[in-house]
């Protein structure tokens, strides 16, 4: 851990106490990132960013305020603390705001076991450019690809350190290496596009740029000459690469902020069936080399493995300290925050129970229906769960893909949809949200 981040948080806490804060926590975040874009065989854009941001939250009674800056001078930190204290004195009182008790704090974690930061050196810009060029060339090499809209490669490293007046102090680094491509088939009004992207914490784990480019090209070609689907009630199979968005709606609905406001379609569902029997949704912050892993949350509490849904039954909410206090519960160690905002609950790594069958086997069983490979926008009523989304994909007849579909609409109710899902076995284990393709019976489809 760079010692300067530790020193910055210590200085911020000292400034907060001097300015009159009763309690405070501080963050210091150092980031470096490089991204390269190529187009038409030429370098289109190269960006590099690096810097340090600092954030301070002060508490006076039940009032709090947050400030952030990128100037690291002692004068700026003193001004930040004085401004935050003045803001907190004018803020509305929140009886649930406050730091964790010292006996709640995370201790003794082994950050090396999480493997969140690749020890390999930062890649040279020329290496990233070579990846982007390889992805573009591979996509263009797919028969039927007319052009590549963009091909990119990037690398980043982010290091954070947190400290608070309750005695907590800790931090860690996180790295990422990515490559992506967007390919286009057809010409003029008949153009169709699709994409492929891969990202890993360790550079050695990243698939080849050529593989990514080929996948983008093949997907774009498969989308050529789309037709509208049939209108009516049909089963839908949501492809693995977008299926996590459906589970994301469930995660949003059990977020402590929505529950505390009473603004969730699952607000009264604790202890009730929300998924089919035998299916569970497990949060696990300890998976090595996964982007959502962490040893402690943004309030210094230890993270833990938990069943969000167990055997189909909703087991609990996702809570930080404030929402837990408001609901008369305990935090699930789920707080997240940026340098300029107070903590709020969020979910990290989750995995949904997978089924025994492949995606193709579920298609064969489905007979006639829609395979969705991408979504367009969303209209969701957060209190009722009524759901309507634009979608692209493929029409399925007799269990086989018949033709590509462009811009149809699907509709249903999330509470009912989730209880009717059938999972495939194709979830990718390296993702933070491990969710397989999902078949849902009886959705309403509207074609052109």
N, C-alpha and C positions, 0 to 999 in steps of 0.2 A: 504494500500500500504506500503510495507516495506520501512522505511525511508532511508535505505542505498542505494536503487536504485536511489532515488531522489538526494541524496548527490553525487553519482557517476556521474550522468549526469551534475550536476552543476560544479563538478570538471573538467570534460572533456571540458565543454564550456569555463571555465576560462583558462584552459591550451591552448585551441585553440586560444583565443584572445591574450594571452601572446606570442604565437608562431608567430602571425602575420596574423591570419585569419581575413577576413573581416566579415564573417558570418559563422555559424556552427550549426549543430544539432547533438544530441547525443542520444544513446539508451543504456539502461542497461536491461538485461534479466536474470532472475533467473529461473532455471528449476530443477524440481525433477521428476524422473520417475522410476517405478518399473515394470518389466515384468517377467512372469513365463511361461516356456514351459514344458509340460509333454509329454511323449511318452512311450507307452507300460506299462502304469501304474506306471511309475517311473518319478521322477523329472529329466528333461533333461538339463534345463538351468534356472538360476535365475540371473537377472541383475538389478542393481540399479545404477542410475546416478544422480548426482546433481552438480550444479555449477552455476556460474554467468559469463556472457559474456558482454563485453562492445564494443560499436561501435561509431565511430566519423566520421562525414562528414564535411569537411571544404570547403569554397568557397572563391575564390579570383577573383574578376571580374567575367568573365564567365567561369572560370576554377574550377573544383572540384576534390576531391579525398576522398576515404574512407579507413579507417583502423579499425581493430578489434583486441581484445585481451581477454584473460581470466585471466591475472594477474592484480590485482586491486590496485597495489601499486601506490603511487604518482609519483615515478620515471617512471614507465611504462606509465602512462597517459601523462606525459610531453614528453616522447619519442614519443608516438603515435601522439601527436599534432604536434611536430616538423617534424616528418616524413610525416604526411599528408599535411602539408603546403608546404614542399619541393616537394612532388609529384604533388600537385595542380599547383604549379608554372611551372611545366614542362608539364602539361596535355594540350591537345588541347582545344581551346576555344569553349564553347557551349553557344551561346547567349540565350538559353532557360532555362538553369540551374539557380536555385535560390530558396530561401525560399519563403513561402507565405507572403503576406502582412498581417500586424497585424489585419486589419479589416476582413480578410478572415477566421480567426482561429475559431475553435470550442470552445464554452464556455458553462458552466452551465449544462453539461450532468448529468444524474442520472444513474450511473453505476449499481446500485442495480437493476434497472428495467430490465436490460439485463440478469440477472441471468447467468452469464458466469462462475462462480466459485461455486462449491458445498461446502457448509460450513461443510459438514460431514468430520470427520477425515480421514487422509490417511489410506487406508486399510492395515492390516497386510499382510505380504508375505504369511502366511498360508491361509488367506482368498482367495487370488488370486490363490494359488495352488489348493484350493478346487474347485474353478470355472473351472480351466483348466481340472482337473481330472473329474469333472462332465460332461463337454462337451465331453471329450474323451469317457467316459463310455456310454453316451447317443448315440454317433455316432456308437460305436461298437455294441450297442444293436439293431441297425436296421438290419433286416434280409437282407443278401446279402453284407454287408460291410465286406471286408477282413481285413482291417487295417486302422488305423488313422495315417496319415502322421505327423500331428502336432495338438496340442491343446494348446491354449495360453490365458492368461489373463494379463491385464496390467492396470496401473493407471499412470496419469501424472498431474502435475500442473506447469503452466508457468506464470510467472509474468513479465510484461514489464513496463518500464517507459521511456518516451520520453521528451526531452526538446530542445529548440532552442533559438538562440539569438534574434529571432523576438518576444519573449515573451511567446511562447507556452510551456506548461508543463502539462503532464497528463499520466495516465497509468491505467492498470487493470490486473486482473488475470484471467486465464482460466484453467479449469480442464477437464479431460477425464477419463472414465472408460470403458474398452473394453473386449470382449471375442470372441474367434474365434476357428474354427476347420476346418481341411482339411481331408476329408474321401476318401478312395479308395475302389472301388469294383473290382472284378475279380482278376486274377492272371497273372503273366508274361506279355506277349505282349498284353493280353486282359484287362489289368488294365485301369480303368477310374477313374478320380478324380473330386471332386467338393468341394465346401467350403460354409461356412456360417460365418458371422461376425456381431456383433452388437457393437455400441459405443454410449455412451451418456455423456453429461456434468455432469448430476447428477446421482450418483450411484443408487439411488432409482428408476430411470427411466429405468435402464438396464433390458432387458428381462433375463429370467433365463438361466444359462449356459446349462442346460438340453435341453431347447428349441432350442438353437443354435446348439448343437450337433446332435439332431434328424434331424434338417433341413439339415445339412451338409451330414449326412448319407443317407437320402432319395434322395437328389440330386445326390449323387454319384451312388446309385443303379439305378436310372432312366436313367443314361447315359450308362449302360452296353450294350454290343453288338451293337455298332453303325454301321450305314451303310452310304454310300455317298448319297447326295441328287441328284435329277435330275438336269441336266444342262439345262439352259435356262433362260428366263425372267419370274420371279415369284414375287408375293407380299411377303414381309418379315415383320414379327412382332418382334420387338426388345424388349425383356423383360425389365421390369422396373429396375431391378438391374444393367443393363448396358446401358439403354436408355439415361442416362445423358451424356454419352460420345459423342453422336451425337450432343446434344445441346452444349457440350463443344467445338466442332469444330466451331460452330457459334460464341461462346464467344471469341475464339481465333482470329477469323477473324475480329472482331470489336474492338480488343485491340488497343489502341492508338499507340503503338509502331509499329504494323504491318501497320496501316493506314498511319502513318507519313512516313514510308519507301516506301509506295506504294506497299507493298508485301502482299496483301490480296485479296482473291477472292470476297470480299464484298466492296472493296475500293470505288466503285462508286455507292453503293446501298443505300445510305442514302435517306430516303423518299420513298423507293421502297418496294414492297411486297417481303418478305423473308419467311413468314409463311402463311398458309391458312388464309383466312378472318375469323375473330372472335377469332383468337388465339393471345395471348399476352405472353410476357416473362418479368416478373417483378422482379427487384432487390429490396430486402427489408433487410437492415442491422439492423432492430430493433426487429426482432423476438426473444423472450426470449428463453433461453436454446438451442440455435442453434450455431453451431461451427463457422459460418461465420458472426456472428453479431459483431458489434463494434460501439462505439460512434464517433470515429474520425479515419481518415486514417493516413498513415505513414508520412504525411506532416503536420499533425495537423488540417486538414480541416474537417468540420462536414460531416458525411456520410448522405445520404438521400435516400428515396425510389424513384425509377424512373422506367419508362417503357422503357426497352431496345427495345422491339418490342411491338407495340400497334395495335391491330386489324389487325395483319399480316404485318404491315409496320414498317421497321427499323427506330427507333426514334433517335438514337444517338450512339456515340462511348463510349468506356470506357477509361477515361483520367486521368492522373495525371497532375501536374502543367506543366512539361516540354513538354509533348506531346500536351497539350491544347494550350500552347503558340505557339508551332510550327504550329498548325492547325488554329490559330486565334480563339480559342474557350475558354470555361471555364472548369476547372477541374470538374470532376463528383465526387470528393472525393473518388477516387478509388486507391490511392497510397498504395503500399505495399513495405516492404523492410526487409532485414536482417541486422545484425550488421555490415557486411562487404561490403555492396553494396548500391548504390544509389536507390532512389525510382523508381518504375515502376508500371504501371497500372495493376490492377487485379480485377476480379469480385468476390463478396462475395455470399451471399444467393440469389438464383434465384428460381422462380416458373413459370412453364409453364402451361398455361390453360389446364385443364383436360376435357375429353369428358364425355358423358353420359353413355357409355357402359363399361362393364368389359373387362378384357383381354380375357376371354373365349368367350365372345360375339363377339369380334373382330376376334378371331380365327375362329369361326363358319361362320362369314361373309366372311372371307378370302378364305375358301374352300380348295385350294391347295397352299402350299407355305412353308416357313421356319420360325420357331420360333427360334430366336437367344437368347441364355442365356449367352454366353461369347464370347469375341473377342480375336484374336491372332494377335498382331502387327498391323501396319497400314502403308499404303503408300498413302500420301495425298499431292497433289500439292497445295502449299499455295496460288499460284496466280490464279489458274484456278478452284480449288475446286474438281478436279478429285480425286476419292476416291476408294480405294481397301483395303479390310481387310479380314484376315482369321477369321473364325467364327466356333463356336460349337453350337449345339442346338438340335432341333427336327423337323423332317419332318411332315407336316400336310397334311392329306388327308380328304376330305369331312368335313372339319372344326374340325377335331379331331387329336390329336397327334398320329402318326403312328409308328415312330421309332426314336431313337436318331441318331444324325448326328455329325460326327467328322471331323474337318479340311476341311471345304469347303472354298470357296472364294466368297465374294460378291463385286460388283463393281457398281459405278454410279457416278453422279456429285452432290456434296453437295447442290449447289444452287437449282437444280431441285428436289432433294430428300426432302429438307425441305419444299418445297411448296406442297408436296404430302403427308405429314404426317397426320395420323388420330390418336388422342390420346385416350388412355383408361382412366379409372378413378381410377387407383390403385397406384398412387404416395404416398410414405410414408412421412408424414408431419414432421417427426423429422429430416429429412436430410437437409443439407444446399442447395443442388440442388434438388428441388421437381419436378421430371420429371416422368410422367407415362409411361407405355409401349406405344410404337409407331409403328403403322403399316405404311409401306411405299410401295407404289405400284410400280411394274415394275422394280425391280433391276435385274441385271445379276448375276446368280449363276453358279459357276463352281464346279462340284463334282470331285471325284477321276477319 
